[in-house]
Amino acid sequence: MNPGPEVQPLVISAPFGNYVHPPGTTPTLGTYTAARRGGRPAAFGRALLTVRYYRRLGAWVNRIGLRNPGIDRLGDGPRIQQSIVSIHGFEPADWTYLLRRIAKITPLAVELNISCPNVGEMSWPSTLFDDALATGVPVIVKLPPIRFEKLAGDAAASGVTWFHACNTLPVPRGGMSGAPLLPLSIACVRWLRSELGLEAMIIGGGGIRSPQDVEEFAAAGADRFAIGSLAMRPSALMSDRWVADIREAARSAIPR
């Protein structure tokens, strides 16, 4: 397998990687856009206001909608070089600007968020994957949990080898995450491994809440593991105990 960037076995998905970074994990910062979006974003309290838990579904639904201060507010240095940076462009000029900035700050990897359900219909330039790879920064494509096959195939044809499966599921109230997403993400991971072979490096996430969920993703073919809404708890800001068992399961699932 292509080793790619030195991503830890456990990844903290955006936007939660902005707020929590337990030892032994790789945070995903963002999602950043070319311009500031949503007033004073990136505040943990504001993000919390957009998230609701639906007990009947056992799911979280959010309308965070890529609130962020804009890519120009993202610095550089060791923190960035140890983090994945998630980006999204609304038009071709945005993508050009974002990728120029990524090439300058050289994060551990850049994640192309082209599957967020909270920003309306998405489009991107036909050269996006080639342009992202040309930055010299490792590229991760974050896939949706449904209708991902063509997107993944196009990215792989351009030379992308890292994929994150999956983003939240579009529902009427926003993007759904949590337990209902797990079987969809598992199916995506299994498809990627079957269709793209051993060259693909797959971050599996969506509904991970226990070591057993990590094991299920590993059995489907995931190489790394991501958690997101699991970080939606005050204790996550004060301790890493909430994630210790899952982090150890992720470590154990990676071949030595």
VENHUQUI-V290844 format. One record per residue. N is the residue number from 1. D_CENTER is the distance of its C-alpha to the mean C-alpha in Angstrom with 2 decimals. Layout:
((N:D_CENTER) (N:D_CENTER))
//
This chain:
((1:20.58) (2:19.22) (3:18.18) (4:16.09) (5:14.66) (6:15.53) (7:12.29) (8:13.48) (9:13.65) (10:11.57) (11:8.17) (12:7.73) (13:4.55) (14:5.54) (15:8.37) (16:9.70) (17:9.32) (18:11.88) (19:14.30) (20:14.23) (21:14.18) (22:16.30) (23:18.18) (24:17.01) (25:13.23) (26:10.79) (27:9.24) (28:6.50) (29:8.95) (30:9.29) (31:8.82) (32:12.15) (33:14.78) (34:18.13) (35:20.09) (36:19.87) (37:18.82) (38:20.18) (39:22.82) (40:22.01) (41:18.31) (42:16.08) (43:18.76) (44:17.68) (45:20.64) (46:19.90) (47:16.43) (48:18.23) (49:20.75) (50:18.45) (51:17.40) (52:19.87) (53:20.34) (54:22.38) (55:24.36) (56:25.83) (57:22.50) (58:21.01) (59:17.93) (60:16.24) (61:16.28) (62:15.03) (63:16.04) (64:14.23) (65:14.21) (66:12.47) (67:15.21) (68:15.31) (69:18.30) (70:17.73) (71:16.75) (72:20.32) (73:19.96) (74:17.46) (75:19.76) (76:19.81) (77:21.06) (78:20.08) (79:17.29) (80:15.42) (81:16.44) (82:14.88) (83:11.43) (84:8.50) (85:8.97) (86:7.03) (87:10.01) (88:11.73) (89:15.43) (90:17.94) (91:20.56) (92:21.30) (93:22.64) (94:19.44) (95:17.52) (96:20.48) (97:20.47) (98:16.80) (99:17.09) (100:20.40) (101:18.96) (102:16.23) (103:19.17) (104:21.10) (105:18.88) (106:17.49) (107:14.30) (108:13.38) (109:11.06) (110:9.85) (111:6.74) (112:8.57) (113:7.40) (114:10.47) (115:10.02) (116:10.08) (117:13.30) (118:14.64) (119:15.82) (120:18.29) (121:18.86) (122:16.74) (123:18.35) (124:17.89) (125:20.53) (126:21.55) (127:21.23) (128:17.62) (129:16.51) (130:19.79) (131:19.56) (132:16.14) (133:17.56) (134:20.71) (135:19.24) (136:19.44) (137:15.96) (138:13.91) (139:11.68) (140:8.48) (141:8.41) (142:5.89) (143:8.77) (144:10.52) (145:12.27) (146:15.59) (147:17.30) (148:14.77) (149:17.58) (150:18.85) (151:15.62) (152:14.75) (153:18.41) (154:18.70) (155:15.87) (156:17.49) (157:20.86) (158:19.97) (159:19.09) (160:15.30) (161:14.89) (162:11.23) (163:9.10) (164:6.02) (165:8.02) (166:7.50) (167:6.89) (168:9.84) (169:13.35) (170:15.67) (171:18.68) (172:21.57) (173:20.49) (174:16.86) (175:13.63) (176:14.30) (177:12.39) (178:14.22) (179:16.76) (180:17.50) (181:14.09) (182:14.67) (183:17.28) (184:15.46) (185:12.42) (186:15.15) (187:17.03) (188:14.32) (189:13.94) (190:17.73) (191:18.19) (192:16.09) (193:18.09) (194:21.28) (195:21.01) (196:19.50) (197:21.18) (198:20.80) (199:19.55) (200:16.05) (201:13.59) (202:11.22) (203:8.35) (204:9.42) (205:8.33) (206:9.82) (207:13.03) (208:13.38) (209:16.26) (210:18.61) (211:19.40) (212:20.67) (213:17.34) (214:16.02) (215:19.21) (216:18.74) (217:15.42) (218:17.25) (219:20.22) (220:18.32) (221:17.26) (222:13.91) (223:14.12) (224:11.45) (225:10.17) (226:7.45) (227:8.88) (228:8.49) (229:11.78) (230:13.75) (231:13.72) (232:15.66) (233:18.95) (234:21.28) (235:21.85) (236:18.34) (237:19.64) (238:22.74) (239:22.22) (240:20.01) (241:22.13) (242:19.86) (243:17.41) (244:20.10) (245:20.77) (246:17.23) (247:16.72) (248:20.04) (249:19.31) (250:16.25) (251:18.63) (252:21.30) (253:19.35) (254:18.82) (255:22.07) (256:24.15))
//
